[in-house]
Amino acid sequence: MKPLLNSLQFTQDLLRFNTMNPPGQEDECVRFIGGLLEDLGFSTNYYAYAEGRTSLVAKLRGDKSYLPLCLTGHIDTVPLGTSQWQKEPFNGETDGDVLYGRGTSDMKSGVAAMIFAAKEIASASRGNANLTLIFTAGEETCCAGAYHLAEQPGALGEAGAIVVGEPTANYPLIGHKGAVRFAIRTSGVTAHASTPELGDNAIYKAARASLQLEQFNFGIAPHSFLGEPTLNVGTISGGQNINSVPDQAIIGVDIRTIPGLDHQDIREQLQQLLGREVEVNIINEATSVVSDVKHDWIQQVFSITRSVTGQEARAAGATFFSDASVFTPAYNFSPTIILGPGEPSMAHKTDEYCHISKLEQSIEIYALIVRQWCGV
C-alpha cells in the first residue's frame, strides 16, 4: 500500500475515484482507504447495502476507560450536472491554493484530512487512542449507507462525540436542519386532446396544488440559529403524450425542517391542505440535529478552531443535512460538530473546488480535537 506522505496528493488520489451517485460505486475507493488505515493499525470492517455501495468502519482501540471519538464523512459525490466544466473533474487540478474536482469540497478533502489526522494520532499514541473512522456510501441519497450501518448489530460500536467533515470552511457548526421529501400524486381521467371536456386533467390539479404549497404555513417560530423551515417544489411531471389529457401527475417536494416539526405531522397537514383526491407520500427523510452549545466538548472544539483559524465561533448550523441525522441518535445523541475544509458555497457546483490551505488547516484542527479527546 502506498504510504501516506502528502495530504494534497492523497486528496487527488481520492478525486480520481469516480464515485458520482448515482450510481455511486464507492467500493474501490473505500477499500483503498481501508488498506491505508489497516497499515496504521486500525481494524476495518466493510458493509455494502447494495452491490458496489460499500461503507467502512475503522476502529483504533487502545485505552478503553473512555468512549471513542467518531470522525465521519462520505465517499459519494453528486453528478457533474449539465454545465460544461472548465477543469477536469477527476484529475485533481491545482491553481495556486485551489484544488479543483468533483468532491473536493463535498467532501473528499474532509475525508483526506481525517485520515491524515488519524495517521498522526496513531503514531503519537502508538495505537493507544480510542478512535472510530466511518466513511459512508450513499450519503447524497438521504444517508443510505449510514442507515444501513445503523441497522447492522455492533457495526458502529459506541462513541462519546462525533465530528462530521462536511464543508464548513473549517467553521464549527453544532447542528443542521432535517429534510423530508414528498411525492404528491394527482389523478385524473384520460381523453383525447381534441375533447378535453371528456377528461379530467391531472396536470391542472398538480399546478393548483403547487400554488397551494407555495403558501404553506408551518406554524412554528424560527429556531434560534437554524432559522425557519423551508418548502421547495422541485419537480413536476405528468402525461404520456401531448395529444392526450393526462390522468396522472407527480409533484416532488423538498422540505427542510427544524426541531419541533414532526415529519408525519407535516404529511398530514399537506394532505389536509390539498384534499383527499391528492395522494401525499414520504419518499425519504433525515432528522435535524442540534447539540448544546454549552457542552464542555463543544466549547473545547470552539477553542481549538479559534486557535487555528483565528475565528470566534458561536452557535450556528447548516441548512443541509448529513449522516449526523443517523449517527447522532445511533450514538445516544452524543455531542456533534459539523466541521470540514470544503467551501460550503461550492458543494454540488460546476468546477467545484476547495482551498489547499484549508485542507492543511483542517488536519491540524482534527488532530488537536483527537489529541484532546484521547489525551495524546
N, C-alpha and C positions, 0 to 999 in steps of 0.2 A: 504494500500500500504506500502511495506517495506521501512523504512526510508533510506535516502542516508547517510551512515556513513563512508564507506571506499571505496576509488576510485578503489583499486585493486579488491576488492570483486565485485564491481559493474561491472567492465570490464569483470570479469569472468562470471558474470550473462549474460552479452550480448553475450559472446562467446558461451554460452550453447544453444542459439537460432541458429539453423541451417538455415542460410539464403543464402546458396550457390545458385548462379544464373548461369544457370538455376537450379531449377525453381524459386528461389527467396523466395517466401512466407514470405515476411517481415512483414506481418500484425501483428502477435502476438508480435514480438519484438518491433515494433514501437508503439503499443498500451501500452505495458509495460512502455516504455519511456514516452509516453504521460501522463499516470497516475501519474508518478512521477513529471512531470512538472506542472500538474494541482495542485498538493499538494503545489508547490512552488509559486502558484499564476498566472501561465501562462494560457491564453486561448489557446485552442487547436482545430485544425481542421484537419481532415483526408481526403486524396484524393487517391483513388485507380484507376490506369489506366488499371488494369485487376484484376481478382479475386485473392485475397491474396497479390497483389502487391501495398501495401499502403505506402504513404508518409505522413509525419507530418509537419505541420506548427504551431509553438507555439509562442505566442506573449505576451510580457510583456509591457504594455503601461502605462507609467507614465507621465513624463514631455514631452509634445508634441511640445515644442519650437524648437526641433531639430529632424532630421530624425533618425530612428532606426539604430542600428548596426546589421548586419546579421552574425550569425555563422552557418555554414552548413557542413554537412557530409552525407555519405551514409551508409545504413544498410546492403546492399547485399555484398556478397563476391564471389570470383571466386570458382570453384570446387576444389577438393583436388588434382586432377591430377592422374597420373598412378603410380608414385613412392610411395613406402611404407613409411608411416610416422613412425618415432621413438617415437613421442609423440602423445597422444590422441588429435585429433584436436578440440574437442568441450568441453573439461573439464577445460581448463584454468590452465594447469600445470605450476608450477613455479620451477625455479632452480636458487637460489641466486637472482640476479637482472633481471632475464629473465622470461618473461611470454610467454608461447607457445600457439598456436592455430590458426586456420584459421580465419583471420580477425583481429589478434592482431595489425599488422602494418597497414593493409589496410582494414578498418580503424576504428575499434570499440574502440581502445584506444583513438583516437581523439574525437569520439562521447562522450565517457565517460568523458573525460577531459572538453569538452564544457559544459556538464550538471553539473559537479561539480563547474565549474566557475560560471555558471548561478545560482546555489544554493547560492554561496557566495554573488553574487551581489543582488539577490532577497532579501536576508536577510539584507544586509548592506544598501540597498536603501529603504527598507520597501515597495518594489513594485513600486518605483517611477523611475525606469530606463526605457529606451526605447530600447528594445532588441527583436530581432526575431531569433528563432532557427528553422532551416529547416533540417529535416532528410529524405533522399530520398530512394525510392526503385529503383532498375534497373539502377544504375549508371554504372555498369560494362558492360551493353549492350547499350553503347553510350547514357547515360544520359536519359533513357526513362522516369523515374519518374520526373526528373527536367523539361523536355519538357512538360510533362502533366500538371505540376503545372503552368508553364508559360502560358499555354493556358486557365487556369481557371480564369475568371474575378474576380479580387480582392483578389485572394488567397495569393499572395506574399506581397501585400502592397508595401510600399516604404522602401528603405534603402540607407543610405549615404555612407556605406563602407561594405565590405564583407571579412570574414575570412573563408577559406576553409580548413578543417582539414585533408587533405591528408598527407601521410607520407613524412616528410622532416627532421626528426631527430631534430625538433624544430629550423630549419634554415628557415628564411622567404624568400619566393620566390615571385616575383612580376609578374609572368606570366607563361604560358606554351604553348607548341605547339598545333596546331589543328590536326585534323585527318579526313581523308576521306577514306572510304573503297569501293572497286570496285569489282563487279563480271564481269569478262571478259569472254565472251562465244564464243567459236569457233564451227562451224558446219561443217559436212561432209556428206558422204553417206555411209550407212552401206553395208557390204558384208560379205561373208564367209571368215574366216581367211585363208583358203587354196587358195583363189583367191583375194588377197588384191588389185590387179590391177583393180578390178571392183568397188572398193570403193574409198572413199576419207577420210583419217584418221584424225579425229578432234583432237586427242591427239598429233599427229605430229605438227599440226598447233599451238596448245597450247604451245608445247615445244619451237617452233620457236619464238612465241610471248613472252614467258618468257625470252628468251635470249635478245630480243629487249628491254624489260623492264629494264633489268639489266643496260643498257647503257642510260637510260632516263636522259635527261638534263633539270633541272627545269628552267634554265636561270635566276637565281636570286642570288644576293650576299647573303652570310650568314648574319643572324640577329646578332646584337651586342652581345646579350647574349643567345639567343635561338639556335644559330648556323645554320646549314644547314637543309633543308628539307630532308627527307629520304623516300625511297620506299622499301618495302619488299613483295616478292611473298610468301604468307604464306600457300596457299593450291592449289592443282591442282587435279581435279577429272574428270573422264570420262569413258565411256564404260559401258556396262552391263554384258558382259561375255568375257572371254579370247579368245574364238574362233570366234569372230566377229570383223570386222572393226568398230571402234566407230564412231558414227555420231554426237557426242556432247562431249565437254569438257568445264570445267569452271575453271578459274584461280581466286583465291582470293587474292586481292592486298590491302595492308595497306600502306597509305602514311601519313606521319606526316608533317604538313605544318607550315609555319611561316607567319607573317604579310606580305602582299603584294601578296600573292598567292590566287587566286580565284578558288574554287573547281570545278566550271563548266568549267572554262578555262582549268584546268588540264584534265578534262574528254575529252574535245575537242582535246587537244594535244595528249592524249593517242589514241583517235580514229584515228587521222591523222597519227600517227606513225604506228599503227597496221593495218590500212586499213579498208575499208568498209565491208569486209567479216567478220570482228570481231565485236562483239557487246559489248560495254562498258557501264555499268550501275553503278550508285552510289547506294550502299547498305545503308550506313548511314554516318553521318558526324558530326563533332564538330569543332567550330571555335577556333582559337588561342586567347589567352588573354594576354595583356600586359598593365601594369599600369605604370604611370610616377614615376620613382624613386625619383624625386624631390618633389613629392606631400608631403605636410606637414604631413598628416596622415601616409603615408608610412614611412617617416623619424621617426615619433614617435614610430611606431611599431619596426623599426630597433633599436631604443634606448632602448625600453623595452626588446627585446630579448637579446641585448648585456648586459643589467644589470643583467639578469637571467642566461644566458649561458656563458657569457664572450667572445662570438664570435662576431667579427666585421662583419656586413652584408654589402653586395654590391649587385648591380643589377644582379640577376640570375633568371633562370626559369627552369621549369621541361620539360622533354621530353614527359611525359604522358599528357593526358588531364583530365579534371574534370568537375563537374557540373558548374564551373565558366563559361564554354562555353555558358551556358544557362542563369545563374543568373546575370552575369556581364552586358550583354546587356539588360536583363529584368529590371535591376535596374539602367538604364540610364548610363551605363558604369561607375559606381561608382568604386573608387579605390579598388583593390582586392589583398589580400595576401593569398598565399597558405602556410600553416603552421600547422604542426601536429607532435605528438610524435613518430609516427611509423618510422621504419627503411625503407627508400626507397629501399634499396637493397634486402629486404625480402618480398616485395609485390609479391603475387601470387606464392611464393615458397613453396616447401615441408618443413615441420617443421618451418613454419612461426613463428616469434617471435617479441616482442618489449621489450625495457628496461623499467622496472618499474620506475626507477629514471627519465626517460624521460617523462613518464606519469605524475608523480608528478610535474615535471618542467613545463609541458605544462599547467597544471591547473593554476599555478602561472602566466604564460605568458598571458593566455586568460583572467584571472581575471583582470590583470593590464590593458590590452587593453580595456576591457569593462569599467573598472573604469575611465580610462582617457576619453573615449568617452562620458560616461554618467555623468561624474562629480561627481562620488560617493566617 
